[in-house]
Amino acid sequence: MQKRQERLKEQAWRLMCYDAMIRETAGITLLAGVDEVGRGSLAGPLVAAAVIMPDRLLVTGIDDSKALSPAQRTQAARLITRVALSWSVVFVSPKQIDSHGIQAANMAAMRAAVLSLSLQPELVLSDGYRIRDLEGPQRAVVQGDRISQSIAAASCLAKAIRDRWMQYLGEELYPGYGWERNAGYATQEHRLAVTALGLSDQHRLTFINGSAEGEDGNQLVLPFF
């Protein structure tokens, strides 16, 4: 337990120091991180989050969301919403993904998450690639959710909220697909359920029947947590 706490604190320190270095080098204060989850899911929304963390605030427990357990992500997300200077979450529905394509939906979600912040960031860090048609300074950080505190915070927030939403859908509205366990991804359980139950209106038809290309559509902004 002690070694795990030391590892978490060391990782939190690295994430915080990276963002502090970016702020100092760029001569800014308000740094936003943005990330998305659910891109490869067969069902459910794509969810993007943007977070502006305080400068040089050491927050243990924030990490790449894939490296955390569901309970750890939930704890991290709750902490982020308490300490962040500003945060936002955006949902893009399966119907919008089918209509406009996953890449357009992905860009629209991250762009909308940044624009929905209550504070205007001076610089935006995105995980992996630049956000198309976003005005203002931005930088793409490869594997940013493992490097930047702001991006890791956005990753945790987006993942925790999407998982919670999929749990609600799976348990309350669309029982039988196992979304409370598989979050809409293409597990064997999910595929067998589709064969038995058919497709729901939460499934992405283009992911099952092929891919579609298109332009950006509207975004649904939901501060859901």
N, C-alpha and C positions, 0 to 999 in steps of 0.2 A: 504493500500500500504506500509506504513512504517513497519507494523508488518511482512509483507511478505519479505521485504528487510532484516529485522533483522533475520528472519528465514533462508533465503538463505545465509547470511553472517555467521551465526552460523554453518550451515551445512558445508559451505566451510572451515571454521576454523577446524572443526572436521576431515574432510577428509585430510586436509593438515597436521594436527598434527599427524595423524596416520602414514602417509608416512614418516614424519620427524623422528618419533620414530623408525620406521623400519630402516631407513638409519643410524641413530645414533647407534642403537643396533648392527647392522650388520657391522658397520664401512665402509659404502659404500657411493657413490655419485649417481651413475646412476641406478635408480630404474625404471623398466618398469612395466606397468600394461597392461593386455590383456583381452579382452572379445569378445564375438560373439553375433550376432543377426540373426534371421531368421531361427532358428533351427526347429521350428514347422510349418513353412509356407508350404502351398501346392504348391506354385509357386515362382519362382525367386531364386536368389543365397543365399547361406549362406555367411555372411560377418563377418570377424574378424578384429579387430584393435588392435594395440599395441602403447603405448604412453610412452615417458619418459618426465616427467615434471621437471622443475627446483626445486631445493630444497627450501622449505619454501616460495613458492610463493602463496599468497592467491588469489584465482581466484573465485570470486562470480559467481554463475550460473551453475557450474559443479555439477552434482548430478547423482544418478541412473537415466538412461535415461527414465525408465518407469514412473518416478515421474514428468517428464517435459512435457510440451506441445510441439507440433512440432516446433513452432516458437522458443521456448526456447532452444530446442535441436539444431536447426540450428545455433542460436546465440552462443551457447556453443561450437559447433564444429568449427565454424569460429575462435573463440577466442583460442581454443586449438591449431589449426594449426599455429597460430601466435606466441604463447608463448612457445610451447613445444620444448624441445631440439631435439627431434626426434619423428616422428610418421609414421605409415605405415598402409595400409589397404589391405586386401586380399579378393577376391571373389572366391567362389567355385560354379561352375555352377550346375544347376539341373541335367544335364547329368552325371556329376561326382558324385553327391550325389546318383543317381540311380545306378551307376556302383559300388560304393565302400561302400555305407551305410552311414547313417547320422553321426554315432559316429566317423568313420574313417575320414569323411569329416570335422567334427568339430575339431578333433585333428590336422589334416593337416592344416586347416585354421589358427588356433591359433599359431601353430608352425611356419608356414610360415610368419605370421605377425611379430613375434619376430625376426626371421632371416632376415627380410627385413628392419629392423631399420638401420639407417645410423650410429648409435652408438651402441657399444656392451654393453648391460646392465650387471651390476654386480649381479643383483638379479631380478627375474621375479615374479610378483604377478599375479595369475590367478583367475578368478571368479569361485569359487565353487569346482574345481577339478584340479589336476595336469595335465600338458600337456605331453602326452606320447611321448617318444623318443626325448625330448628336452634336449640337453646338457647344463650343467651349473646349478647354484643354482636356485631353484624356490620354491614358497610356494603357496598353494591353500588357498584362503580366502573365507569362507562361507559368502554369501551375500556381496561379496567384493565390488560390485558397490555402496553399501550404506556406506562403511567403509573407503575405500582407494581412495584418490584423483586420483591416476594413473589408477586404474581400472574404476572408474567412468568416467574419461576422455575417456578411450577406449570405454566404453559403449555408451557414447554420440556420439562419432565420428562414430562408426560402425552403430548405429541406424540412425543418420542423413543422412549418405551417402546411406545406403540401402533404406531408405524411398524415398530419392531423385531419386535414380535409378528406383525404382518401379513406382514412379510417371511418370518418363519419358517413361517407357515401357507401362504403362497404357494409357497415353494420346497420345503417338506418334506411337507406334508400335503394341500394342495389345489392341485396344479400346474394351470396352464392358464388361471386367471382373471387372472393378472398382478398379484396383490395386492402382490407385492414392489415393484411400480412405482406402482400406483394406490391402494394402502392400503385397497382395498374401496370406493372412491368410484365414482360412476356415469360413468366414462369410456367412450368408445366401445369401447375394448378390452374392458372389463369386461362391457358389455352384449352384445357379440358373443359373448363366452365363455359367458355365461348361455344365450344362444340355442343355442349348439353343445353345451354340456355339461349344461345344466339347472341347477337350484338345488342348493346344498349346504346342510348343516345350519348353516353359518355365515352364511347370508343372512337378512336381516330380511324376513320375508314381508309384514309390514304396510307396509313401505316400497315393496314392489313391487306389492302388491295393494290398497293403501289404508292408512288409518290406523286405529289402535285406541286406545281410551281405557280407563283402568283405574287401580287404586290401586298404591301403591308395593309392590314385592316385595322379596325378599332381595337382598343384594349379595354378590358374590364379591370378597374382599379378597386381592390378590396383590402382595406386595412384589417385583415382577419387574424387576430390572435388574442 
